[in-house]
Amino acid sequence: MSAAAGLQAATVKHPDVMAPVVSLVDELRELVRSGGRDDLDARLGMVRARLSDTRVRLVVVGEPQAGMSTLVNSLVGSPVSATDGKPSVPVIVEYGPAPSATLVKSAPRGRVERVPVDPQNPGPALTTLGVLRAEFAEPSRLLADGLVVMDAPGPLAREGAAWSMIAAADVVLYATDSAAELTDAQLEYLRRVEQMCPSVVCVLTKIDRNPHWSLTQRRNRALLDGAGLNFAVAPVSALLHQRAGEIGDQQLDAESGVPQLVDHLQDYVVAQADAVAIAAAVRDIALVTDQLSVTLRAEADALRDPRRRAEITQRLAAARAEADQLRQRTATWQVTLVDGSSELAVDIEHDLRHRLRTLVREAETEITRTDPARKWSEFGTELDARICEAVEENFVMAHYRAVELGEQVAAKFPPDNRTPPLPELRLTNPGDVLDPVQSLEALESAKSSVGQQAITALRGSYGGILMVGLATSLLDMGLVNWYSAGAGLLLGVHALWDDRGNRKQRRQAEAKVAVARLADDVIFQVGKESRNRLRGLQRVLRDHYTEIATEVARTADEALRAAEEAGQRYGNQRELRITEIDAGLRTLAGLRERAERLTY
């Protein structure tokens, strides 16, 4: 049993300290509800839940196969999250005096049911249908210190659940593989995370498998600083931590980096939980008050000046017309994206095939000029290097063509819209893509041995001795004489020469077949990687510009609706409504000022 068994979960966010912030959130929620902003009310509801929880909510997110589940299991000290690569469900782990596991499943009529499962082997149950989340209780020292660990699901099908968990988190651990630096897409994802939860730690996983992880750490630190993200970067190896726990090796445990990560969480998150929670809540309060103030000021401007109201209404109507036009152009940019992606995939595949066909022709020419058996190993090494170079150049071309495609799609939208960070299509290490490809096959038609050559020579000389010996026997000479022996020698040498030539031709034919098979394997493997990266590019562009179209249309419609309703509703009581709006703006300003004073 864990040393934490029998303890009580610590209170790290004190209710008395949180009470003023909770009161401000409740006041702001009343204003939000009166304004009909359900989306802002939902966000403030998550803020209140985060403040009311006396523990610290730690959410682990990251790219698929980045080691999130292994990191969670290592922190908790128990296999609560599936690590076999299969799609799983959200996992929540809190302190309990004894291990327990419960599945929350969907039931008919919108209800849920709770089903206990074996906490020692929960893996099979986590992948069953109808499971909404899994809740665990573990007697872990880390959890007893006041942490609640949550493993956010990785698949796109559960992306909404992951963002809900991030919105309710006090701190987010973003797991990324130490084999590669952060991409532009990952940096954009971290920007979105930082907007919802400013306390983030970038965890560099699997350092035991990557000896050059320190270079990746420095590069990621520079990329984060360049993106304006002041996140800590913590290198860890969950497997080393587990192995160190099994054998009791403290030195190995220190090398794993997990104790240092835990110390960081305890020193900068748990120990400062009150300040971190208040700072995050104040940031959300400021964001909500700003959004409400913009709407109220637009309405007040329309009410104060009827002539300006007509001007504002006309301008907003033009904005709505632009939004309608943008929706109509949606089909155009989608067709451009689909057609461009298809053409790009065909061009990249054609370029790869052309490059490899050129290599195959050059290799066949070289094979024809020489005997491939002499330096087959060196030939294979040189051919592998040329293939890597061709594949790398193919992906470089794909990257620049992808940039052109992004510009073509962006041209369908107004020029003031932001452009998405495109995923990197260029290869940092072509060997990673070509690793599943088998090496060049060995030649079975190798050079013949001395014994085989002797047998071939004897087989050829036999006919010469017999033929000339029979002819000379008519001259009363023996079957074997100087003439028949000389003829046998000549025919034996000729047979040996012909055998060597035939074997060389067989080796050349076999070598050409081996090169062709290698090229086919490369096309198969690289083509799959290329299609995967292009599909990722297409998804990034699709999601980005769909979001822009929806955002512009909704903003224009909401602003126009507010101005029109103001004129219709308060036409005869304009001064009264202006007074109410001014009072609301003062209330919002007061709320924001009171919230900001809490962080001093």
N, C-alpha and C positions, 0 to 999 in steps of 0.2 A: 504493500500500500504506500502511496505517496506520503512524503513528509508533511504535505499540506492537508492531509485528511484530518477531519475534526475541527478545522479552522472555519471561520466565517469570512465571507467575501468582504474585503475592505471597502469603506466608503471613501472615494477619492474626490468626488464632486459633492461639496457640502451644500445641503438644501438652503441653509441660511445665506450662503454666498450667492447661490443661484436665484434666490427669491426675487431680488429687484429686476433681474433680466427677464425672468418668467413673467413678471407683472407687465413689463414693457411689451413683451411678445403678445400677451393677452389683449392689451389695449390696441395694439396695432392690428391684431386679427379682427377686432370689432370694426375698425375702419375699413379693412380689406373686404369683409363680408358685406358691409353696407354699399361698397362700390361694386359688388358683383364680381370680384376677381377670385374665382375659385382656385385658380392655379397658384396665386400667391398665398391663399389661405392654406392650401395643402403644404406648401413649402414651410410656412411658419409653424404648421402642425408638427412637421419633422423636427424643426428647431426646438420646439417646446419639449417634445419627447426626448431629444438629446440632452436638454438641460435638466429634465426631471429624473433621468437615470443617474443614480449615484456612482455608477461605474463608467469606465472608459470603453467605448466601442471601437475596436480595431478591425478594419476590413482589409482583407488581402485580395488584390486584383492583379491582373497581368495578362500577357499573351498566352495562348494555348501552348502547352508543353514547356512552360517557363519554370516549372517547379513550385507553383502556388500551393498545391495540396500537400506536397512533401514538406514545404516550409511550415504550413499550418500544423501538420502532425508533429513536426519537430518542436515547435513552440509549445504545443499543448502536452506533448509527451505521450500521445496515444493515436492510433490510426483512425481518426474520425473522418477523414476526407479520402475519397477514392483517388488512387495514384496510378491506375492502369490505363489512363488515357481515354476512358469511356466518358460520355457526357454525364454530368452529375447534377446535383441540386444545390441550392444555397445551404451552407452548413453554419450553425451557430453553436458555439461552445462557451459555456459559462461554468462558474465554480459549483461543485457539489461535493458533499462528503464521501460519496461513493459513485463509481462510474454508472452512467445510465444513458440510454439513447431512445429518442422518440421521433417517429416520422409523422409529419403533419400532411395528411392526404386530403384531396378534394372529395366531397361527398355530394349526393344529389341535393338539389334545391339550394345551391350556393353555400352549403354548410361545409365544415371541415371535420375530420376525425383524427384523433391522435392514437398512433399504434406503437407500442413499445417494441424494440428490437434488441438483438444482442449487441451490447456496446463493444465487445471484443472483435466482432466480425460484421460490421455494418455495411461493408462494400456492396454485396449483392442487392441489399434493400435500397441503396441510394439510387440505383439505376432503374427501378421499377416505375411503371406508368402511374400517373396520378399523384406523385409525391410533390408537394409544394416546397418543403424545406425539411431539414433534419436538425433536431435540437439535441445537444449532448451536454452532459454534466460530468466534469472530471475534477478529481482532487489534485489539481496542479498548483504549484507555488505561484506561478505567474498569474493564473486566474484568481487565486486567493488575494493577490495584491490589488485586485479591483479591475481587471481587464476582462472584456468579453470579446472573444476572437470569432470573426465571421469570414468564411471562405466564399467569396462571390463567384457565381458560376461563370465559366468562360465562354460557352457557345453563344452564338448570335441570337438563338431562340430565347435566351434568358437575359438579354442585354438590359431590358427594362428592370428586371429584378436586381441586377448588379448596380445600376444607377440609383435605385431606391436605397440600397444598402450604403452606397457612397454618401448619399445625401444625409443619412442618419448617422454617419461615422464621426468620431472625434479625431481619428487618425487613420490614414490609408497607407498600407504597404503595397507598393507597386513592384511586382516581381518581374525581372527581365534577365534573360540568359546572358551570362558573362562572355559568351562566344562572339557576340556582335554588339556594336554600339547602338544607341538609340536612333531610330529612324524618324523622319519628319512626321509620319503618322502617329508614332508613339508620343512625340513631343506635343502634338496637337491634342491627343487624348489626355495627357497630363495637364495641359492648360484647362481643359474642361473639368478635370477632377479638382484642380486647385480652385476653380470658381465655386465649387460646392463644398469642398473640405480643404481649407488652406494648410492643414497639417499633414504633410506627405513625406514618406521616406522611400527612396528608390533603392530596392534591395537587389543586389547583383548576385544571382544564384549560380550554383554548379561551378564554383571556383576550383573544386577538386578535379574537374575534367578539363579545365582551361588554364594552362600554366601562365598564360599572358593576360590574366584577368586584370592585373594592375593597370595595364595600358588602356583596357576598356574602361576601367573606373575613371582614370584621368580624362579620357575623351568624353565620357558621359557627363563628368563634372563641368567640362567646358561647354558642352552642348546645352546643359541645363542653365548655366549662367548666361549663355547667349540668348536663351529663350526667356530670360527674366524669371526663372523658377529657382528659388532658393531652397532646394531640397537636399537633405542629407543623402549620401550614396553609401550604402552598407554592403560590403562583400560577405557572402555567407556560403556555407555548404551544409545543407541539412543532413546529407548522408554521413559526412564526417562527424557531425554532432551526435547522430544516433549511434554510430560506431564507437565514439568516445564514451558514451553513456553505458554501452554494453560491456566494455572492457575496463572502464574506470580510468581512462587516460585523460588527465586534465590538460596536458600540453596539446594533445590532439584536439581537445574541445576548444582550446583557445585559438588554434589554427582554423577551426571551422567558422569563426566569426559570429556564431549565434549568441554566445554570452555577451559579446560587445553590443549586439543589436538589442538584446534584452536590457542591458544596462542603459542604453540610449533611451529606450521606451520608458524605463522607470525614472530616469533623471529628467527627461525633457517632456514627457507626456503624462505619466502618472503623477509625478511630484508636482507638476505644474498644471494639473487637470483643470482646476478652477479658472486659471488665467487663459488657458487654451480654449476652453468652452465659451468663456465670456467673449473673447476676441472673435471667435467664429460667429457667435450669435449677433454681435454688434455689426459684423460685416453683412450678415443677412438682413438685419433690420435696416441698415443704410441702403441696401439694394432695393428693398421693398418700398421704403419711403420715397426714394428717388422715382421709382416707376409710378407710384400714385401721384406724386407731385406733378409729373409731366402731364398726366391726364387731366388733373384739376386745373392746371394753368391754361391748358388749351381751351377748356370749357369756359374759364373766366374771361379769357381774351375774346371769345366769341360773344359773350354776354355783355361785356362792357361797351363794345362799339358795334351797333347793328350793321353799319356799313362794312366794318372789318369782318363781322360775322359772315356776311355774304362772300367777302373775299376769301376767308378761310375755308368756307364751305366749298367754294369753287375750286380752291387749290386742293382740298382733300378729295373732291370728286375727280379731279385730274389724277390724283394719286391712285384712286380706286380704278380708274380707267387704265392706268399704267399696270396696276396689279392684274386686271382682267386680261390685258394684252400679254402680260407675262405668263399667265396661265394658258393662254392660247398658244404661246410660243413653246410651252412645255413639250408638246409633241415634237416640235421641230428639233429642240436640243436633244431629246431622247433618241430620235432617229439618227441625228448626227453622232451621238455617242455609240449607239449600237452598230451603225454602219462603220464608223471609224474603228471601233474595237475589232470588228470582224476583219476589216482590211488590214489592220495592224497585225493581227494574229497570222493571217495568210502571208503577209510580207516577211514577217520574222521567220516563219517556218521555211519559206522559200530561200531566204538569205542563209539560214543555217544549212539547208540541204545543198545549196550552191557552194558554200565554203567547204563542206565535208566532201562533196563530189570532187572538187578541185584537189583536196588533199589525197583522196583515194587515187585519182589519176596520177598525181605526182608519185605516190607510193608505188603504184603499179609500174610506172616507168623505171623507178629505181630498182624494183624487184627484177624486172626484165634484164637490166644491165648487169646484175651481179647474182651470185648464188646466195639466196636469203639465209641459208644455214650458217654462213660464216659469222655474221654479226646480227643475228635475229634479236637478241636481247637489247643491244644498243639501238637497233632500228625501232623496237617497240617503245623504248624510253623516249626517243626523239619524236616519234609519232604522237605519243601521249602529250608531250609538251606542245606540239603544233595544234592538237585538238583543243587543249585548254585555251590556247591563244585565240583560236577561231571562235570558241564558245564565248569567251569574254568579250570579243569584238561584237559578236551577235547581240549580246545583252546591252552593250553600250549603244548600239544602234537602236535597240528596242527602247531604251531610256529616252533618247532624244526624240524618237518618233512619238513616245507617250506624252512628252512635253508639248509637242505640236498638237496632238489630239486634245489635250487639256485646253490649249489656247483656242482651238476651233470651237469647243463647247462653250468656253467663256465668252466668245464673241457673240453668242446668242443672247447674252444677258447685258444689262446696263453696265457701263464701264466702272461704276463706283463700287461694285460688289467685290468682296474679298475672294481671292483665288485659293483653292484648297492646297494643302501640302501634299504633293504626290508621293506615293510610295517609291522607294528606291528600287529600280529595276536592274541597275548594274550590279555585277557580282564582285564582292570583296574577296572571295576565294573560290574560283571555279572548281577546285578539287572537291568541295563539299557537294556540289551538284553531281559531279561525275564519280563520286565515291561508290555508288551502287553498280557502276559499269564494270564488268569483268575486264581484266587485262587482255592484251593480245594473246591469242591461243598459241601454244607451242606447236612446232612442226613435227608431225609424226614421221614424215619421209626424211629422216635424218641421213647423214652420210653412212654408207655401208662399211662394215668392219673389214679387217684384213682377210678373215676367213671367207666372207661372202665374196670379196673380190677374187680370191684364189679359185673358188668354185666356179665363178663366172668365166674366168680365164680358162680353166680346164674344160668347161663345157664347150667353149668356142674352139679350143685347140683340138678337141677330139675329132670333130668333123674334118679338119684340115689333114690330120695325120691319116685318118682312114681313107679319105679321098685320094690323096697323093700316094699313099702307100699301096693302094690297090693298083694305081696306074703304073707305078714302078715295079710292081711284082711281075708284070709282063716282061720286064727286062731282066728277069731272074734275080731281082733284088728283094731283100726282106721287107716285111710290112713297115717296120720302123727303120728308117735310114736317114741319111742327112737331108734328103729332099723333103721327105714327109715330116721330119722334125721341124725343119725351117718353116714349112707351110703351117704346121700346127702353132708354132710360135706367133707367126703373123696374124693368123685368124684369132688366136687367143687374145692378143693385144687389141685387135679390132673389136672383139666382143666386149672386152673390158671398157674400152672407150665409149662404145654405144651405150652400155649400161650406165656409165657415169652421166652421159648426156640425158638419158631418159629420166634418171633419178633427179637431176637438176630441174628438168621441166616439170616433174611432179611436185617438187618442192615449190617452184615458182607459182604453179597453179594453186597449191594449197595456201601459200602465203597471200595470194590475192583474195582468196575466199575468206581468210581470217581477217584481212583488213576490211573487206566489205561488211562482214558480220560486226566488227567493232564499230563501224560507222553507223550501222542500223541501230545498235544498242545505244549509241550516243544520241542519235536522233530521237529515239523513244524516250530516254530519260530526260534529256534537255527540253524536249518538246513539252513534256508534262510540267516541268518547272516553269517554263515560259508561259504556258496557258494559265497556271495557277497565279502567277504574278500579274498577268494581264487582267484576270478576273478580279483580283484585288484592286487594281487600278480602276476598273470599271465601276466597282462598288463604291469606291471613294468618291469618284466624280458624281455618280448617281445620287448618293445620299447627300452630298454637299449641296448640289444645285436644287434638289427637291426641297431641302430645308430652307434655302434662300427663297424659293418661290412661295412656299407656305408662309414664311416669316413676313415677307413684304406684303402679301395679300392680307394676312391677318392684321398687321399693324395699320394698314390703310383702312380696312373695314372698321376696326375698332375706333380709330380716331374720327372717322367720318360719322359713325353712329353716335358717338358722344356729342359731337357738335350739332348734329341734326336734332337729337333728343333734347339738347339744351335749349335750342330755339323753339321747339314745339311745346316743351314742358313748362318752361319758365318765361315764356314770352311776355306774360302780363305781370310776372313777379320776378323780374330779372334782378332787381336790386336785392331782394331777399336771398335769392340763390347765390348772388355774388358774395353777400355777407357770409353765407354758409361755407362757400368755397374758401374764402379768406381765412375763416376760422379753422377749416380743415387743414389748410396749408400751414397755419401757425401751429396747429396740434402736431402735424407731421414733423415740422422743424423742431418743436420741443422734444418730441420723442427721440428724434435722431440725436439731438444735443445731449439729452439725458443718457442715451446709450453710449455715446462717445466718451462721456465723463467716467463711465464705469471702467474704461480701459486705462485710465491715467494712474 
